[in-house]
Structures are given as C-alpha cells and as structure tokens.
Amino acid sequence: MSAPISTILVVEDDNIVRMLIVDVLKELEYSVLEAADGKGALAHLGDGQKVIDLLMTDQGLPDMNGRDLATEARKLRSSLPVLFASGYAESIEVPEGMDVIGKPFSIEQLRSKVKGILSQKA
C-alpha cells in the first residue's frame, strides 16, 4: 500500500513561477492547492475540510510578506510545516521550525527539500 499523497499549498504572486512550481510538484505526485496572495492562502488554510501538509510561500506577496502569512497560518494550523521560496534566501530570517529554498531552484532541489520536510512530519 502506497503512502497517502501529501497536499502542498503553493503561494506565489507571479503566475508563471507559480505554474512552474505547481507543475513540478504534480509531476512529483503531490496534490497541490494554489494561491496568488496571502488572502487566498488564508482562505485555503481556514477551510477545515482541506488537508494541507505543507505551506510553500514566496517571501514577497502583494498583500503581506511570507513571514506574516506563516504566522497567520500557524494560528490556524499550529503544526503546519512552512517552506519559504525566495530569491534572497541567504538574507531572510527563517523562524524556527520553518525552511527556506533559494530561487531559482532545480527540480531536484525542490524534490529533496519537500521530501525532507514532509518526512519529518510523518
């Protein structure tokens, strides 16, 4: 019996970048939810019917930064793993228990990072 498919919420305001990330995650056989901003992400997170195993968010969003989104997400789902994707990965402070991946990243880097985070949760 195979493991259940993990669901990842991808929050990215650049439509092309979001589409590429979503395509890669789907190829890696994850279920994916999408949002273009913090408000859309919080709507997904606030829906108790949705299983979300990982929040992957851009640091710079039009309505709030990724860190603020992560803080709000943890109020709704206290144990939710968070992965920040940033072109400035070396310069952002990552809260304890959260991870960061630098943009641009390879498919292999994304696969490895996501798999590592989700295996800690299991």
DOLUM-819627 format. One record per atom (N, C-alpha, C, O): residue number from 1; residue in one letter; x negated, y negated, z negated; atom name. Coordinates in Angstrom, 3 decimals, m for minus. Atoms other than C-alpha are relative to their C-alpha. Example, Ala and Ser with C-alpha at 12.3 -4.5 7.8 and 13.67 -1.06 7.14 Angstrom:
BEGIN
SITE    nr   rest          X          Y          Z   atom
SITE     1      a     m0.890      1.190      0.000      N
SITE     1      a    m12.300      4.500     m7.800     CA
SITE     1      a     m0.900     m1.200      0.000      C
SITE     1      a     m1.936     m1.181     m0.665      O
SITE     2      s      0.820      1.190      0.060      N
SITE     2      s    m13.670      1.060     m7.140     CA
SITE     2      s      0.770     m1.090     m0.730      C
SITE     2      s      0.261     m2.198     m0.899      O
This chain:
BEGIN
SITE    nr   rest          X          Y          Z   atom
SITE     1      m     m0.846      1.183      0.000      N
SITE     1      m      0.000      0.000      0.000     CA
SITE     1      m     m0.884     m1.236      0.000      C
SITE     1      m     m1.789     m1.355     m0.826      O
SITE     2      s      0.842      1.193     m0.089      N
SITE     2      s     m1.471     m3.341      1.002     CA
SITE     2      s      0.453     m1.043     m1.021      C
SITE     2      s      1.588     m1.035     m1.497      O
SITE     3      a     m0.291      1.066      0.959      N
SITE     3      a     m1.653     m6.339     m1.289     CA
SITE     3      a      1.026     m0.950      0.594      C
SITE     3      a      1.080     m1.123      1.811      O
SITE     4      p     m0.972      0.965     m0.516      N
SITE     4      p      1.163     m8.874     m1.033     CA
SITE     4      p     m0.727     m1.174      0.651      C
SITE     4      p     m1.834     m1.529      0.245      O
SITE     5      i      0.585      1.139     m0.693      N
SITE     5      i      0.466    m11.777      1.305     CA
SITE     5      i      0.049     m1.216     m0.913      C
SITE     5      i      1.087     m1.528     m1.497      O
SITE     6      s      0.058      1.219      0.802      N
SITE     6      s     m0.671    m14.891     m0.525     CA
SITE     6      s      0.525     m1.176      0.817      C
SITE     6      s      0.358     m1.224      2.036      O
SITE     7      t     m0.534      1.189     m0.650      N
SITE     7      t      1.024    m18.200      0.254     CA
SITE     7      t     m0.843     m1.210     m0.383      C
SITE     7      t     m1.100     m1.454     m1.562      O
SITE     8      i      0.837      1.176      0.191      N
SITE     8      i     m1.083    m21.339      0.689     CA
SITE     8      i      0.756     m1.228      0.486      C
SITE     8      i      1.271     m1.246      1.604      O
SITE     9      l     m0.594      1.281     m0.378      N
SITE     9      l      0.331    m24.864      0.716     CA
SITE     9      l     m1.128     m0.905      0.479      C
SITE     9      l     m2.019     m1.265     m0.292      O
SITE    10      v      1.021      0.855     m0.609      N
SITE    10      v     m1.772    m26.991      3.090     CA
SITE    10      v      0.545     m1.420      0.086      C
SITE    10      v      1.590     m1.656      0.693      O
SITE    11      v     m0.411      1.405     m0.012      N
SITE    11      v     m1.530    m30.765      2.573     CA
SITE    11      v     m1.091     m0.797      0.715      C
SITE    11      v     m2.206     m0.939      0.213      O
SITE    12      e      0.959      0.724     m0.842      N
SITE    12      e     m3.239    m32.798      5.301     CA
SITE    12      e      0.775     m0.982      0.860      C
SITE    12      e      1.713     m0.585      1.551      O
SITE    13      d     m0.748      1.001     m0.751      N
SITE    13      d     m2.089    m36.057      6.884     CA
SITE    13      d     m0.356     m0.049      1.485      C
SITE    13      d      0.426     m0.561      2.286      O
SITE    14      d      0.376     m0.042     m1.410      N
SITE    14      d     m3.982    m35.541     10.157     CA
SITE    14      d      0.635      1.244      0.628      C
SITE    14      d      0.272      2.373      0.296      O
SITE    15      n     m0.771     m1.112     m0.566      N
SITE    15      n     m1.627    m33.406     12.258     CA
SITE    15      n     m0.873      1.043      0.681      C
SITE    15      n     m0.617      2.240      0.551      O
SITE    16      i      0.857     m0.946     m0.718      N
SITE    16      i     m4.382    m31.851     14.379     CA
SITE    16      i     m0.821      0.832     m0.978      C
SITE    16      i     m0.923      2.050     m0.830      O
SITE    17      v      0.787     m0.720      1.008      N
SITE    17      v     m6.572    m30.956     11.395     CA
SITE    17      v      0.885      0.983     m0.748      C
SITE    17      v      0.489      2.126     m0.976      O
SITE    18      r     m0.927     m0.886      0.711      N
SITE    18      r     m3.547    m29.530      9.546     CA
SITE    18      r      0.352      1.210      0.863      C
SITE    18      r      0.371      2.341      0.377      O
SITE    19      m     m0.362     m1.090     m0.902      N
SITE    19      m     m2.558    m27.472     12.581     CA
SITE    19      m     m1.147      1.014      0.115      C
SITE    19      m     m0.910      2.221      0.112      O
SITE    20      l      1.153     m0.902     m0.095      N
SITE    20      l     m6.081    m26.039     12.891     CA
SITE    20      l     m0.162      0.838     m1.270      C
SITE    20      l     m0.388      2.046     m1.193      O
SITE    21      i      0.125     m0.720      1.275      N
SITE    21      i     m6.251    m25.120      9.184     CA
SITE    21      i      1.102      1.054     m0.114      C
SITE    21      i      0.842      2.198     m0.486      O
SITE    22      v     m1.142     m0.919      0.076      N
SITE    22      v     m2.779    m23.543      9.317     CA
SITE    22      v     m0.216      1.189      0.933      C
SITE    22      v      0.024      2.334      0.550      O
SITE    23      d      0.239     m1.088     m0.961      N
SITE    23      d     m3.685    m21.538     12.435     CA
SITE    23      d     m1.041      0.979     m0.527      C
SITE    23      d     m0.861      2.193     m0.436      O
SITE    24      v      1.056     m0.868      0.532      N
SITE    24      v     m6.871    m20.222     10.822     CA
SITE    24      v      0.535      0.846     m1.150      C
SITE    24      v      0.296      2.053     m1.198      O
SITE    25      l     m0.531     m0.736      1.155      N
SITE    25      l     m5.084    m19.266      7.590     CA
SITE    25      l      0.993      1.078      0.445      C
SITE    25      l      1.020      2.169     m0.125      O
SITE    26      k     m0.936     m1.005     m0.514      N
SITE    26      k     m2.347    m17.483      9.556     CA
SITE    26      k     m0.748      1.153      0.668      C
SITE    26      k     m0.361      2.314      0.529      O
SITE    27      e      0.825     m1.054     m0.595      N
SITE    27      e     m4.999    m15.603     11.547     CA
SITE    27      e     m0.590      0.893     m1.081      C
SITE    27      e     m0.772      2.093     m0.872      O
SITE    28      l      0.545     m0.756      1.126      N
SITE    28      l     m6.432    m14.537      8.185     CA
SITE    28      l      1.108      0.702     m0.790      C
SITE    28      l      0.863      1.290     m1.843      O
SITE    29      e     m1.176     m0.701      0.518      N
SITE    29      e     m2.923    m13.210      7.412     CA
SITE    29      e      0.519     m0.544     m1.325      C
SITE    29      e      1.016      0.201     m2.170      O
SITE    30      y     m0.646      0.656      1.136      N
SITE    30      y     m1.885    m15.734      4.788     CA
SITE    30      y      1.318     m0.594      0.474      C
SITE    30      y      1.479     m0.921      1.650      O
SITE    31      s     m1.226      0.733     m0.255      N
SITE    31      s      1.587    m17.194      4.598     CA
SITE    31      s     m0.316     m1.466     m0.308      C
SITE    31      s     m0.998     m1.753     m1.292      O
SITE    32      v      0.388      1.394      0.151      N
SITE    32      v      1.369    m20.984      4.969     CA
SITE    32      v      1.211     m0.922     m0.031      C
SITE    32      v      2.122     m0.805      0.789      O
SITE    33      l     m0.945      1.112      0.054      N
SITE    33      l      3.518    m23.930      3.926     CA
SITE    33      l     m0.796     m1.251      0.332      C
SITE    33      l     m1.994     m1.315      0.056      O
SITE    34      e      0.713      1.209     m0.413      N
SITE    34      e      2.667    m27.392      5.264     CA
SITE    34      e      0.663     m1.251     m0.536      C
SITE    34      e      1.879     m1.304     m0.723      O
SITE    35      a     m0.491      1.333      0.348      N
SITE    35      a      2.984    m30.994      4.133     CA
SITE    35      a     m0.998     m1.022      0.520      C
SITE    35      a     m2.204     m0.776      0.536      O
SITE    36      a      0.859      1.060     m0.538      N
SITE    36      a      1.643    m34.229      5.617     CA
SITE    36      a     m0.391     m1.020     m1.066      C
SITE    36      a     m1.252     m1.870     m0.838      O
SITE    37      d      0.295      0.966      1.057      N
SITE    37      d      1.599    m36.124      2.327     CA
SITE    37      d      0.360      0.583     m1.368      C
SITE    37      d      0.911      1.679     m1.473      O
SITE    38      g     m0.262     m0.463      1.357      N
SITE    38      g      1.896    m35.837     m1.432     CA
SITE    38      g      1.467      0.237     m0.280      C
SITE    38      g      1.827      1.208     m0.945      O
SITE    39      k     m1.442     m0.140      0.231      N
SITE    39      k      5.652    m36.337     m1.441     CA
SITE    39      k      0.520      1.319      0.572      C
SITE    39      k      1.293      2.021     m0.080      O
SITE    40      g     m0.412     m1.264     m0.614      N
SITE    40      g      6.160    m33.425      0.958     CA
SITE    40      g     m0.527      1.198     m0.766      C
SITE    40      g      0.163      2.206     m0.920      O
SITE    41      a      0.595     m1.088      0.773      N
SITE    41      a      3.797    m31.262     m1.063     CA
SITE    41      a      0.766      0.216     m1.298      C
SITE    41      a      1.044      1.354     m1.678      O
SITE    42      l     m0.720     m0.118      1.278      N
SITE    42      l      5.622    m32.013     m4.315     CA
SITE    42      l      1.398      0.582      0.194      C
SITE    42      l      1.926      1.242     m0.701      O
SITE    43      a     m1.305     m0.608     m0.292      N
SITE    43      a      8.922    m31.064     m2.667     CA
SITE    43      a     m0.142      1.533      0.062      C
SITE    43      a      0.695      2.258     m0.476      O
SITE    44      h      0.254     m1.451     m0.026      N
SITE    44      h      7.475    m27.598     m1.926     CA
SITE    44      h     m0.285      0.527     m1.411      C
SITE    44      h      0.264      1.546     m1.830      O
SITE    45      l      0.418     m0.454      1.332      N
SITE    45      l      5.910    m27.326     m5.384     CA
SITE    45      l      1.152     m0.005     m1.006      C
SITE    45      l      1.187      0.812     m1.925      O
SITE    46      g     m1.136      0.104      0.910      N
SITE    46      g      9.127    m28.353     m7.117     CA
SITE    46      g      1.089      1.027      0.260      C
SITE    46      g      2.008      1.179     m0.544      O
SITE    47      d     m0.985     m1.017     m0.355      N
SITE    47      d     11.102    m25.604     m5.378     CA
SITE    47      d     m0.399      1.311     m0.667      C
SITE    47      d     m1.293      2.010     m0.190      O
SITE    48      g      0.320     m1.198      0.776      N
SITE    48      g     11.038    m22.771     m7.905     CA
SITE    48      g      0.208      1.308      0.741      C
SITE    48      g     m0.265      2.355      0.299      O
SITE    49      q     m0.223     m1.209     m0.793      N
SITE    49      q     12.175    m20.304     m5.242     CA
SITE    49      q     m1.231      0.366      0.828      C
SITE    49      q     m1.371      1.506      1.270      O
SITE    50      k      1.174     m0.229     m0.844      N
SITE    50      k      8.878    m20.682     m3.361     CA
SITE    50      k     m1.182      0.479     m0.828      C
SITE    50      k     m1.518     m0.103     m1.859      O
SITE    51      v      1.235     m0.487      0.602      N
SITE    51      v      5.843    m18.649     m4.321     CA
SITE    51      v     m1.134     m0.745      0.693      C
SITE    51      v     m1.226     m0.740      1.921      O
SITE    52      i      1.175      0.683     m0.540      N
SITE    52      i      2.676    m20.712     m3.870     CA
SITE    52      i     m1.195      0.472     m0.811      C
SITE    52      i     m1.241      0.300     m2.029      O
SITE    53      d      1.158     m0.575      0.678      N
SITE    53      d     m0.655    m19.060     m4.662     CA
SITE    53      d     m1.201     m0.932     m0.021      C
SITE    53      d     m2.107     m0.767     m0.838      O
SITE    54      l      1.130      0.917     m0.093      N
SITE    54      l     m2.994    m21.896     m3.683     CA
SITE    54      l      0.456     m1.302      0.639      C
SITE    54      l      1.198     m1.294      1.621      O
SITE    55      l     m0.219      1.313     m0.592      N
SITE    55      l     m2.764    m25.628     m3.011     CA
SITE    55      l     m1.313     m0.426      0.636      C
SITE    55      l     m2.326     m0.561     m0.050      O
SITE    56      m      1.173      0.518     m0.709      N
SITE    56      m     m5.233    m26.783     m0.356     CA
SITE    56      m      0.354     m1.389      0.476      C
SITE    56      m      1.245     m1.553      1.309      O
SITE    57      t     m0.357      1.368     m0.318      N
SITE    57      t     m5.219    m30.557     m0.087     CA
SITE    57      t     m1.190     m0.835      0.437      C
SITE    57      t     m2.310     m0.678     m0.050      O
SITE    58      d      0.967      1.016     m0.389      N
SITE    58      d     m7.093    m33.295      1.669     CA
SITE    58      d     m0.139     m0.961     m1.184      C
SITE    58      d      0.804     m1.134     m1.957      O
SITE    59      q      0.190      0.962      1.086      N
SITE    59      q     m8.564    m35.827     m0.740     CA
SITE    59      q      0.723     m1.309      0.314      C
SITE    59      q      1.314     m1.921     m0.575      O
SITE    60      g     m0.628      1.265     m0.386      N
SITE    60      g     m7.260    m38.827      1.214     CA
SITE    60      g      1.336      0.226      0.669      C
SITE    60      g      1.397      0.675      1.813      O
SITE    61      l     m1.354     m0.132     m0.542      N
SITE    61      l     m3.495    m38.780      1.711     CA
SITE    61      l      0.632     m1.390      0.054      C
SITE    61      l      0.202     m2.281     m0.678      O
SITE    62      p     m0.560      1.344     m0.143      N
SITE    62      p     m1.293    m41.721      2.755     CA
SITE    62      p      0.700     m0.538     m1.247      C
SITE    62      p      0.717     m1.750     m1.462      O
SITE    63      d     m0.794      0.487      1.134      N
SITE    63      d      0.775    m41.877     m0.446     CA
SITE    63      d     m0.637      0.232     m1.368      C
SITE    63      d     m0.190     m0.358     m2.352      O
SITE    64      m      0.720     m0.240      1.261      N
SITE    64      m     m1.592    m40.579     m3.162     CA
SITE    64      m     m1.279      0.740      0.349      C
SITE    64      m     m1.380      1.322      1.429      O
SITE    65      n      1.196     m0.781     m0.330      N
SITE    65      n     m5.043    m39.071     m3.376     CA
SITE    65      n      0.181      1.448     m0.452      C
SITE    65      n      1.077      1.770     m1.232      O
SITE    66      g     m0.108     m1.431      0.278      N
SITE    66      g     m5.616    m35.349     m3.602     CA
SITE    66      g     m0.083      0.327     m1.478      C
SITE    66      g      0.582      1.244     m1.960      O
SITE    67      r      0.149     m0.241      1.437      N
SITE    67      r     m6.667    m35.535     m7.232     CA
SITE    67      r      1.312     m0.292     m0.744      C
SITE    67      r      1.712      0.458     m1.634      O
SITE    68      d     m1.299      0.318      0.609      N
SITE    68      d     m3.397    m37.244     m8.206     CA
SITE    68      d      1.029      1.074      0.340      C
SITE    68      d      1.837      1.463     m0.503      O
SITE    69      l     m0.911     m1.072     m0.403      N
SITE    69      l     m1.499    m34.626     m6.219     CA
SITE    69      l     m0.267      1.255     m0.831      C
SITE    69      l      0.666      1.912     m1.293      O
SITE    70      a      0.352     m1.183      0.797      N
SITE    70      a     m3.393    m31.861     m8.034     CA
SITE    70      a      0.518     m0.124     m1.429      C
SITE    70      a      1.008      0.845     m2.007      O
SITE    71      t     m0.493      0.245      1.360      N
SITE    71      t     m2.495    m33.436    m11.387     CA
SITE    71      t      1.511      0.228     m0.071      C
SITE    71      t      2.005      0.883     m0.988      O
SITE    72      e     m1.454     m0.181     m0.040      N
SITE    72      e      1.193    m33.570    m10.445     CA
SITE    72      e      0.363      1.463      0.247      C
SITE    72      e      1.312      1.983     m0.340      O
SITE    73      a     m0.260     m1.414     m0.301      N
SITE    73      a      1.051    m30.034     m9.021     CA
SITE    73      a     m0.153      0.854     m1.245      C
SITE    73      a      0.642      1.764     m1.481      O
SITE    74      r      0.243     m0.781      1.222      N
SITE    74      r     m0.365    m28.689    m12.285     CA
SITE    74      r      1.083     m0.248     m1.049      C
SITE    74      r      1.303      0.602     m1.912      O
SITE    75      k     m1.138      0.236      0.908      N
SITE    75      k      2.534    m30.316    m14.186     CA
SITE    75      k      1.149      0.938      0.367      C
SITE    75      k      1.889      1.399     m0.502      O
SITE    76      l     m1.076     m0.868     m0.474      N
SITE    76      l      4.898    m28.235    m12.047     CA
SITE    76      l     m0.368      1.474     m0.074      C
SITE    76      l      0.480      2.319     m0.362      O
SITE    77      r      0.497     m1.389     m0.022      N
SITE    77      r      2.773    m25.069    m11.839     CA
SITE    77      r     m1.366     m0.004     m0.657      C
SITE    77      r     m2.382     m0.218      0.005      O
SITE    78      s      1.196      0.236      0.816      N
SITE    78      s      0.189    m25.073    m14.601     CA
SITE    78      s     m1.223      0.830      0.390      C
SITE    78      s     m2.353      0.401      0.157      O
SITE    79      s      1.156     m0.843     m0.313      N
SITE    79      s     m1.984    m22.232    m13.314     CA
SITE    79      s     m0.348      0.011      1.488      C
SITE    79      s     m1.140      0.841      1.934      O
SITE    80      l      0.209      0.018     m1.450      N
SITE    80      l     m1.956    m23.149     m9.614     CA
SITE    80      l     m1.445     m0.354      0.356      C
SITE    80      l     m1.930     m1.415     m0.039      O
SITE    81      p      1.342      0.347     m0.473      N
SITE    81      p     m5.440    m22.979     m8.045     CA
SITE    81      p      0.085     m1.120      1.035      C
SITE    81      p      1.029     m1.181      1.823      O
SITE    82      v      0.029      1.132     m0.920      N
SITE    82      v     m6.382    m26.111     m6.102     CA
SITE    82      v     m1.342     m0.001      0.737      C
SITE    82      v     m2.403      0.152      0.130      O
SITE    83      l      1.187      0.120     m0.836      N
SITE    83      l     m8.837    m26.407     m3.208     CA
SITE    83      l      0.076     m1.339      0.721      C
SITE    83      l      0.982     m1.571      1.522      O
SITE    84      f      0.080      1.279     m0.697      N
SITE    84      f     m9.799    m29.906     m2.080     CA
SITE    84      f     m0.814      0.192      1.268      C
SITE    84      f     m1.854      0.851      1.251      O
SITE    85      a      0.759      0.016     m1.247      N
SITE    85      a    m10.898    m30.306      1.538     CA
SITE    85      a     m0.367     m1.453      0.249      C
SITE    85      a      0.507     m2.315      0.338      O
SITE    86      s      0.413      1.387     m0.136      N
SITE    86      s    m12.973    m33.416      2.037     CA
SITE    86      s     m1.248     m0.132      0.845      C
SITE    86      s     m2.159      0.692      0.771      O
SITE    87      g      1.197      0.331     m0.741      N
SITE    87      g    m15.445    m34.925      4.425     CA
SITE    87      g     m1.067     m0.576     m0.912      C
SITE    87      g     m2.216     m0.753     m0.508      O
SITE    88      y      0.916      0.570      0.996      N
SITE    88      y    m17.042    m36.360      1.290     CA
SITE    88      y     m0.108      0.921     m1.196      C
SITE    88      y     m0.109      0.465     m2.340      O
SITE    89      a     m0.050     m1.007      1.061      N
SITE    89      a    m17.190    m33.133     m0.708     CA
SITE    89      a     m1.051     m0.219     m1.072      C
SITE    89      a     m0.802      0.034     m2.251      O
SITE    90      e      1.073      0.154      0.976      N
SITE    90      e    m20.500    m33.980     m2.351     CA
SITE    90      e      0.233     m1.189     m0.931      C
SITE    90      e     m0.409     m1.299     m1.975      O
SITE    91      s     m0.176      1.208      0.805      N
SITE    91      s    m19.170    m37.265     m3.708     CA
SITE    91      s      1.290     m0.016     m0.823      C
SITE    91      s      1.538     m0.979     m1.548      O
SITE    92      i     m1.221      0.017      0.806      N
SITE    92      i    m15.832    m36.250     m5.242     CA
SITE    92      i     m0.191      0.849     m1.255      C
SITE    92      i     m0.833      1.899     m1.235      O
SITE    93      e      0.029     m0.751      1.254      N
SITE    93      e    m15.482    m35.137     m8.819     CA
SITE    93      e      1.156      0.985      0.016      C
SITE    93      e      2.318      0.605      0.155      O
SITE    94      v     m1.014     m1.052     m0.040      N
SITE    94      v    m13.649    m31.848     m8.907     CA
SITE    94      v      0.368      0.367     m1.436      C
SITE    94      v     m0.494      0.784     m2.210      O
SITE    95      p     m0.421     m0.379      1.352      N
SITE    95      p    m11.580    m31.254    m12.054     CA
SITE    95      p     m0.298      1.470     m0.284      C
SITE    95      p     m0.342      2.294      0.630      O
SITE    96      e      0.292     m1.374      0.406      N
SITE    96      e    m12.370    m28.103    m13.993     CA
SITE    96      e      1.101      0.939      0.485      C
SITE    96      e      2.288      0.619      0.419      O
SITE    97      g     m0.970     m0.984     m0.475      N
SITE    97      g    m10.719    m25.020    m12.547     CA
SITE    97      g      0.479     m0.248      1.413      C
SITE    97      g      1.384      0.437      1.891      O
SITE    98      m     m0.368      0.293     m1.383      N
SITE    98      m    m10.471    m26.539     m9.069     CA
SITE    98      m     m1.258      0.099      0.855      C
SITE    98      m     m2.374      0.030      0.341      O
SITE    99      d      1.116     m0.196     m0.917      N
SITE    99      d    m12.658    m26.081     m5.995     CA
SITE    99      d      0.043     m1.028      1.116      C
SITE    99      d      1.046     m1.714      1.315      O
SITE   100      v      0.080      0.911     m1.144      N
SITE   100      v    m13.812    m28.116     m3.006     CA
SITE   100      v     m0.704      0.694      1.158      C
SITE   100      v     m1.605      1.509      0.957      O
SITE   101      i      0.672     m0.460     m1.207      N
SITE   101      i    m14.765    m27.295      0.570     CA
SITE   101      i     m0.239     m1.238      0.857      C
SITE   101      i      0.654     m2.067      1.034      O
SITE   102      g      0.347      1.165     m0.807      N
SITE   102      g    m16.566    m29.812      2.763     CA
SITE   102      g      0.477      0.129      1.433      C
SITE   102      g      0.371      1.191      2.047      O
SITE   103      k     m0.382      0.047     m1.412      N
SITE   103      k    m15.176    m30.834      6.135     CA
SITE   103      k     m1.194     m0.542      0.772      C
SITE   103      k     m1.882     m1.427      0.265      O
SITE   104      p     m0.685     m1.131     m0.628      N
SITE   104      p    m15.957    m29.762      8.719     CA
SITE   104      p     m0.499      1.313     m0.577      C
SITE   104      p     m1.647      1.413     m1.011      O
SITE   105      f      0.385     m1.320      0.502      N
SITE   105      f    m15.983    m26.130      7.635     CA
SITE   105      f      0.276      1.035      1.079      C
SITE   105      f      1.123      0.839      1.951      O
SITE   106      s     m0.201     m1.084     m0.966      N
SITE   106      s    m16.234    m22.913      9.603     CA
SITE   106      s      1.151      0.892     m0.461      C
SITE   106      s      1.576      0.844     m1.615      O
SITE   107      i     m1.048     m0.972      0.340      N
SITE   107      i    m13.555    m20.253      9.719     CA
SITE   107      i     m0.510      0.924     m1.101      C
SITE   107      i      0.219      1.250     m2.038      O
SITE   108      e      0.578     m0.906      0.998      N
SITE   108      e    m15.889    m18.008      7.740     CA
SITE   108      e     m0.099     m0.671     m1.371      C
SITE   108      e      0.184     m0.042     m2.390      O
SITE   109      q      0.080      0.720      1.277      N
SITE   109      q    m16.469    m20.671      5.062     CA
SITE   109      q      1.386     m0.104     m0.640      C
SITE   109      q      1.532      0.092     m1.846      O
SITE   110      l     m1.362      0.107      0.520      N
SITE   110      l    m12.707    m21.191      4.709     CA
SITE   110      l      0.483      1.351     m0.514      C
SITE   110      l      1.035      1.440     m1.611      O
SITE   111      r     m0.423     m1.344      0.404      N
SITE   111      r    m12.006    m17.452      4.577     CA
SITE   111      r     m0.651      0.391     m1.322      C
SITE   111      r      0.017      0.876     m2.235      O
SITE   112      s      0.748     m0.376      1.193      N
SITE   112      s    m14.691    m16.898      1.972     CA
SITE   112      s      0.470     m0.789     m1.226      C
SITE   112      s      0.656     m0.216     m2.300      O
SITE   113      k     m0.416      0.860      1.121      N
SITE   113      k    m13.615    m19.842     m0.218     CA
SITE   113      k      1.399      0.384     m0.480      C
SITE   113      k      1.626      0.545     m1.680      O
SITE   114      v     m1.386     m0.334      0.360      N
SITE   114      v     m9.893    m18.977     m0.117     CA
SITE   114      v      0.066      1.383     m0.648      C
SITE   114      v      0.736      1.569     m1.664      O
SITE   115      k      0.002     m1.356      0.546      N
SITE   115      k    m10.526    m15.276     m0.719     CA
SITE   115      k     m0.569      0.009     m1.419      C
SITE   115      k     m0.044      0.689     m2.301      O
SITE   116      g      0.620      0.085      1.316      N
SITE   116      g    m12.791    m16.112     m3.667     CA
SITE   116      g      0.934     m0.589     m1.053      C
SITE   116      g      1.030     m0.084     m2.171      O
SITE   117      i     m0.927      0.651      0.934      N
SITE   117      i    m10.247    m18.427     m5.276     CA
SITE   117      i      1.162      0.930     m0.333      C
SITE   117      i      1.527      1.079     m1.499      O
SITE   118      l     m1.163     m0.866      0.223      N
SITE   118      l     m7.343    m16.008     m4.811     CA
SITE   118      l     m0.381      1.278     m0.772      C
SITE   118      l      0.440      1.818     m1.514      O
SITE   119      s      0.409     m1.205      0.737      N
SITE   119      s     m9.351    m13.052     m6.151     CA
SITE   119      s     m0.165     m0.299     m1.491      C
SITE   119      s      0.007      0.594     m2.320      O
SITE   120      q      0.094      0.394      1.419      N
SITE   120      q     m9.939    m14.983     m9.409     CA
SITE   120      q      1.382     m0.008     m0.642      C
SITE   120      q      1.534      0.261     m1.834      O
SITE   121      k     m1.367      0.100      0.515      N
SITE   121      k     m6.193    m15.405     m9.752     CA
SITE   121      k      0.605      1.373     m0.266      C
SITE   121      k      1.422      1.546     m1.171      O
SITE   122      a     m0.605     m1.349      0.073      N
SITE   122      a     m5.403    m11.709     m9.280     CA
SITE   122      a     m0.248      0.675     m1.331      C
SITE   122      a      0.195      1.804     m1.542      O
